[in-house]
Amino acid sequence: MKPKLFMTREIPERGLNKIKEHFEVDLWPEEAPPPKEVIIERVKDVDALVPLLTDPIDAEVMDAAPRLRIISQYAVGYDNIDVKAATERGIYVTNTPGVLTETVADFTMALMMAIARRVVEADKYIRQGKWKVGWHPLYFLGTDLYGATLGIIGLGRIGSAVARRAKGFNMRILYYDVFRREDLEKELGIKYVDMDTLLRESDFVTLHVPLTPETKDLIGERELKLMKPTAYLVNTSRGKVIDEKALIKALKEGWIAGAALDVFYKEPTPPDNPLLELDNVVVAPHIASASLETRSRMAEIVAENLIAFKEGKKPPTLVNPDVMKVRPPGF
């Protein structure tokens, strides 16, 4: 008999088909996430769970699933999962790191160029029938990336991949991280500075940190006021890293020139979010990793973690290795 698994959303076939070979899959069919009470009901007799970032997997959910042995998250981040509670219950937690690094770095640069060169504004201008003169010296003046100063907050996999791309634009690169990376400083010619210095000197500030109690509201009113009035803020990490109310105020009052956001404090962001009314903001619906190859590979990693656990092996991307002291892998 195959172990039972609940999956909170459909994932690409390359991973889903592998999972179905080894598990009896109960798949939530809708695009919107299942309500928490539905998750609690559906996990009562499952051995495995595949959630997304939007699904709160806390002690209450785990206690409703006495047979649950592994949570194979379809995401790199796992702030939606109470990892401590999982470890205490002998539940393995895995994620999908590494594979989306280059894709997210590409999208970060796309957002940076879009906001700096006013691409979205210009697109709307044409579609709304406002383009009446063929060319004018003062039309849609933007900001050059080439030779500008880029400040990277969080020099992990994605942050360092962005730095490599920025070198191609001959950008001066500053970074701040809780861990100094002297190896990358030498390799990429980048400079470590404290966060206040980074905010004061950068023409573009891009965020690549996980959501933790320490990073929640990392960029607030004080930090935004340190930035140049000509600077742009880019976020492809987590929405709650930025105090959204402070950002709206900063954009309306001209503390900074603009922002490009793939993530929001609440997702999906409501249509009446004031950010959506501003021309100096470029927005996307949390799609930085949304390439066909990357999302398919993420699905394969989910499958590989589940299959390894089923076979009594350590899952390749285990988040909580201490769980192995509590219970060996396997059903």
Secondary structure, 3 states (H helix, E strand, C coil): CCCEEEECCCCCHHHHHHHHHHCEEEECCCCCCCCHHHHHHHCCCCCEEECCCCCCECHHHHHCCCCCCEEECCCCCCCCECHHHHHHCCCEEECCCCCCHHHHHHHHHHHHHHHHCCHHHHHHHHHCCCCCCCCCCCCCCCCCCCCCEEEEECCCHHHHHHHHHHHCCCCEEEEECCCCCHHHHHHHCCEECCHHHHHHHCCEEEECCCCCCCCCCCECHHHHHHCCCCCEEEECCCHHHECHHHHHHHHHHCCCCEEEECCCCCCCCCCCCHHHHCCCEEECCCCCCCCHHHHHHHHHHHHHHHHHHHCCCCCCCECCCCHHHHCCCCC
